[in-house]
Amino acid sequence: MAVTGQGARQLKRLERLMDVVFALVIWRMFTILPRPNPDDLQWDSIVEMLVSEWVQFVVPVIGILIVVIYWLQNNALFSRLQATDAVHTGISMFQLFFLLFFLYAIGVGLRVEAAADTRAFESAAAALVGLAAHLGWWYARRKGGLVAPEVSPEEAAAMSKRNLAEPITAVLTIPFAFVGPIAWELSWFLYPGLRYLLGRRQQRS
């Protein structure tokens, strides 16, 4: 299928939009970190602030790491495209919506009493971001004319399998949310091992 100039131009605009949204989400997560109020000092030192508010720090930091991973994933996938169309763009818009929804879920978890359901809510929102990205790549592979010609079918399939690691990790963290906050936070570190295993499995197949 021939690539139209319109599809290529639309891809560049879509990439810029997604980069801006990812950057805004990372900035917003940084702004929700607790900070001293000069008019009402609650802590006598930085150490006391970190100790008493560690959950308020850990959750946004994990959120930033997750968003950065998805941003790197998005760059890797889009760098292998040469064009987009209305359906692929629509799927990408849903991915951005779920990214903002993930930011909303983190905000809910920080503003209400931390509980298993709020942690599971954050994991589910993160999984939706990854699933939307995977769906967009799946559609691009099957549509024809969207994936760059230098990307072989084997590389495209490998990208698809490797990038399942993000949503699978998010889904696996959900049961840990009901174990406790520390178990849930540590469960996110399943990601490097899962990505490695998926990569090795693809190499053997």
Disulfide bonds with the S-S distance in Angstrom:
none
